[in-house]
Amino acid sequence: MNTSFPNHAWSELALRENDGLAVSLLWNRATGRVKVAVDDAQLGDHFEINVPGADALAAFHHPFAYAAKLGASFGDAGSRAPERSTV
């Protein structure tokens, strides 16, 4: 059975913003899933990382390092945002 859940099912547990970069820790009440969403207003880029609950705070505080650990590819050297693929 393929069931999709609307975006409003996600609750924001934490948010931090600095210099055009917003990092959100989100929890889906319906599924129990946790993800970290990163929005870069300066580059107009966004990516999300699905994370196990035990890794949620580490991924929230260090989303680029966590994504790299999972094998995410990053753009040009010096760029803060990874490619648009979702990990």
C-alpha positions in Angstrom: 0.0 0.0 0.0 1.4 3.4 -1.0 0.4 6.1 1.4 1.7 9.6 1.2 1.5 12.1 4.0 1.0 15.8 3.5 3.8 18.3 4.5 1.8 19.4 7.5 2.6 16.1 9.1 6.1 17.3 9.8 6.7 19.1 13.1 9.7 21.4 13.4 11.6 20.4 16.5 14.5 22.9 16.1 15.6 25.7 13.8 18.8 27.6 13.5 19.6 30.4 11.1 22.8 32.3 10.3 24.0 34.2 7.3 21.2 33.1 4.9 21.5 29.4 6.0 18.5 27.8 7.7 18.8 24.3 9.2 15.6 22.6 10.5 15.2 19.4 12.5 11.8 17.9 11.5 9.8 15.0 12.9 6.9 13.2 11.1 4.3 12.4 13.7 2.5 9.9 11.4 5.6 7.9 10.5 8.1 8.6 13.3 10.7 9.6 10.7 13.2 12.4 11.4 14.9 14.6 8.8 17.2 17.6 8.6 16.3 20.3 6.0 18.9 22.8 4.9 17.9 26.0 3.0 20.6 28.3 1.6 19.0 31.6 0.7 22.2 33.0 -0.8 22.6 30.1 -3.3 18.9 29.4 -3.6 19.6 25.7 -2.7 17.9 23.2 -0.5 18.5 19.6 0.6 17.1 17.2 3.1 18.7 14.3 5.0 16.6 11.4 6.4 18.3 10.5 9.7 17.8 7.9 12.4 16.5 9.4 15.6 19.7 8.6 17.4 21.7 10.8 14.9 19.2 13.6 14.7 21.1 16.2 16.8 24.5 15.4 15.2 22.9 15.8 11.7 21.2 19.0 12.8 24.4 20.6 14.2 26.6 19.4 11.3 24.4 18.7 8.3 27.1 19.1 5.7 29.5 16.7 7.5 26.7 14.2 8.1 25.6 14.4 4.4 29.3 13.9 3.3 29.5 10.9 5.6 26.6 9.4 3.7 28.3 10.0 0.4 26.6 13.2 -0.7 28.5 15.1 -3.5 29.2 18.7 -3.0 29.4 21.4 -5.6 32.5 23.6 -6.3 35.2 24.0 -3.7 34.1 26.8 -1.4 30.4 26.3 -2.0 28.4 25.6 1.1 25.6 23.7 -0.6 25.7 20.1 -1.9 24.1 19.2 -5.2 20.4 19.1 -5.3 20.1 15.3 -4.8 18.4 14.2 -1.6 20.3 11.8 0.6 
